[in-house]
């Protein structure tokens, strides 16, 4: 429900689907139970604000043994994710100076530990990830996607999380309701970048398109 509430503040295109999803889940609980959910979101917000160097929801998910082993749900511990991110982020400042921003993708994102670790590793390198890193996550499980989406949103990461199987659905239309866009994705910096990219596609010649592809920001794959 938290994911739906956050999304409906910024993503008007999918408002109706998310509102319906919210109300369906809300209807499963009585009034006393429903009052707990705002408190849980507040606890999550406070936890990530106090210590952004953690996969708060993913850790709770594994601690409570909620993972589905049939879906291969074993979330990588955050410390290991941070070590992997430190290795990936080494050359990122140079790439950003050359091309303006980089995109980073985790094709089995779970609750977002690797993406969160990359954000913190980039910040440690002096990179403003809110303006220079586009975060992309994908997972087959809606619960995992919701956790990832909530955490990326609360940490101010621009990007989106997709509900899909990476192997069988490698390409998902950007207007699909299976794509969850974080609030920072709608920031004016990223709005103008999308607009300029669309204008380039409309006005460029075939030769120029090839040059743009050759010079396009690189996507870093974390998993």
C-alpha positions in Angstrom: 0.0 0.0 0.0 2.9 2.4 0.7 4.2 1.9 -2.9 0.7 2.7 -4.3 0.5 5.8 -2.1 3.9 7.1 -3.1 3.3 6.4 -6.8 -0.1 8.1 -6.9 1.5 11.4 -5.7 3.6 11.6 -8.9 2.5 9.1 -11.6 -0.9 10.2 -12.8 -0.9 7.9 -15.8 -1.2 4.8 -13.5 -3.3 6.5 -10.8 -6.4 4.4 -11.4 -4.7 1.0 -11.4 -2.7 1.9 -8.3 -5.7 3.3 -6.4 -7.6 0.1 -7.2 -4.7 -2.0 -5.9 -4.5 0.1 -2.8 -8.2 -0.2 -2.0 -8.1 -4.0 -2.6 -5.4 -4.5 -0.1 -6.8 -2.0 2.4 -10.1 -3.9 2.4 -8.3 -7.0 3.8 -7.8 -5.4 7.2 -10.1 -4.1 9.9 -9.9 -0.5 11.1 -7.5 -1.3 13.9 -5.1 -3.2 11.6 -5.3 -0.5 9.0 -4.0 2.1 11.4 -0.8 0.2 11.8 0.4 0.8 8.2 1.1 4.5 8.4 3.2 3.8 11.5 5.1 1.1 9.7 5.9 3.5 6.8 7.0 6.1 9.4 9.3 3.5 11.0 10.8 2.7 7.6 11.3 6.3 6.7 13.0 7.0 10.1 15.2 4.0 9.8 16.5 4.9 6.3 16.9 8.5 7.3 19.0 7.5 10.4 21.0 5.0 8.4 20.8 5.0 4.6 23.5 2.3 4.5 21.1 -0.6 4.8 18.5 -2.7 3.1 16.0 -2.1 5.8 13.0 -3.9 4.3 15.0 -6.7 2.7 16.6 -7.5 6.0 13.3 -7.7 7.8 11.9 -9.8 5.0 14.7 -12.4 5.4 14.6 -12.2 9.2 10.9 -13.0 9.2 11.6 -15.9 6.7 9.1 -14.5 4.2 11.1 -15.4 1.1 9.7 -17.8 -1.5 12.4 -20.4 -2.3 10.5 -21.4 -5.4 11.3 -17.9 -6.8 14.9 -18.0 -5.6 14.2 -15.3 -3.0 17.4 -15.0 -1.0 18.4 -11.4 -0.6 22.1 -10.7 -0.7 23.4 -9.2 2.6 23.9 -5.5 2.4 27.6 -5.6 3.3 28.3 -7.8 0.4 26.2 -5.6 -1.9 28.3 -2.6 -0.7 31.5 -4.4 -1.6 30.2 -5.1 -5.1 29.0 -1.5 -5.5 32.5 -0.2 -4.5 34.0 -2.2 -7.3 31.5 -1.0 -9.8 31.6 2.7 -8.9 35.3 3.2 -9.3 35.1 4.7 -12.8 31.7 6.4 -12.4 32.9 9.9 -11.7 34.8 10.0 -15.0 31.9 8.6 -17.0 29.6 11.2 -15.5 32.0 14.0 -16.4 32.1 12.7 -20.0 28.4 12.0 -20.5 26.4 13.7 -17.8 24.9 10.6 -16.1 25.0 6.9 -15.9 22.3 4.3 -15.5 22.6 1.3 -13.2 20.6 -1.9 -13.5 19.9 -4.8 -11.2 17.9 -7.4 -13.2 17.0 -9.4 -10.0 16.6 -6.5 -7.6 14.8 -8.0 -4.7 14.2 -5.3 -2.1 16.9 -3.1 -3.8 20.0 -3.8 -1.7 22.4 -3.6 -4.6 20.9 -0.3 -5.9 20.9 1.2 -2.5 24.6 0.2 -2.0 25.4 1.7 -5.4 23.8 5.0 -4.3 25.8 5.1 -1.2 29.0 4.1 -3.0 28.5 6.8 -5.5 27.8 9.4 -2.8 31.1 8.4 -1.1 32.8 9.2 -4.4 31.4 12.7 -4.4 28.6 11.9 -6.9 25.2 13.5 -6.5 23.2 10.3 -7.4 19.9 12.3 -7.5 21.1 14.2 -10.5 23.6 11.9 -12.2 22.5 8.2 -11.7 19.4 6.6 -13.1 18.4 3.5 -11.1 16.6 0.6 -12.8 15.4 -2.5 -10.9 13.5 -5.6 -12.1 12.0 -8.5 -10.2 9.4 -11.2 -10.9 7.8 -10.7 -7.5 5.5 -7.7 -6.8 6.2 -7.7 -3.1 9.9 -7.4 -3.8 9.3 -4.7 -6.3 7.2 -2.8 -3.9 9.9 -3.0 -1.2 12.5 -1.8 -3.7 10.3 1.0 -4.9 9.6 2.3 -1.5 13.2 2.3 -0.4 14.5 3.9 -3.6 11.7 6.5 -3.3 12.5 7.3 0.3 16.3 7.6 -0.5 15.6 10.0 -3.4 16.9 7.7 -6.1 15.6 8.7 -9.6 14.5 5.7 -11.7 12.0 2.9 -11.9 11.3 -0.7 -10.9 9.7 -3.2 -13.2 7.5 -6.2 -12.2 8.6 -8.8 -14.8 10.8 -11.8 -15.4 14.1 -10.5 -16.9 14.6 -13.7 -18.9 11.2 -14.0 -20.5 10.3 -10.3 -20.5 13.5 -8.4 -21.1 11.7 -5.4 -22.6 8.6 -3.9 -20.9 6.8 -0.8 -22.5 7.5 2.3 -20.4 3.8 3.1 -20.1 3.1 -0.4 -18.7 1.4 -0.5 -15.2 4.2 -2.9 -14.3 6.7 -0.1 -14.3 6.9 1.9 -11.0 8.5 5.3 -11.3 10.1 6.9 -8.3 9.3 10.5 -7.4 12.8 11.7 -8.2 12.3 10.4 -11.8 9.9 13.3 -12.3 12.4 15.9 -11.2 13.0 18.6 -13.7 16.6 17.4 -14.3 15.4 14.0 -15.6 12.4 15.6 -17.3 14.7 17.7 -19.5 17.0 14.7 -20.2 14.0 12.7 -21.4 12.7 15.6 -23.5 16.1 16.2 -25.1 16.5 12.5 -25.9 13.0 12.5 -27.6 13.9 15.6 -29.6 17.2 13.9 -30.7 15.2 10.9 -32.0 12.8 13.1 -33.9 15.3 15.4 -35.6 18.5 13.4 -36.0 19.6 11.7 -39.2 20.6 8.1 -39.4 24.3 9.0 -39.1 23.7 11.2 -36.2 21.6 8.5 -34.5 24.6 6.2 -34.8 26.8 8.8 -33.2 24.4 9.3 -30.3 24.3 5.5 -29.7 28.0 5.4 -29.7 28.1 8.2 -27.2 25.1 7.2 -25.0 25.6 7.0 -21.3 26.7 3.5 -20.3 24.5 1.2 -18.2 26.2 -0.5 -15.3 24.8 -4.0 -14.5 25.1 -4.9 -10.8 23.9 -8.5 -10.8 
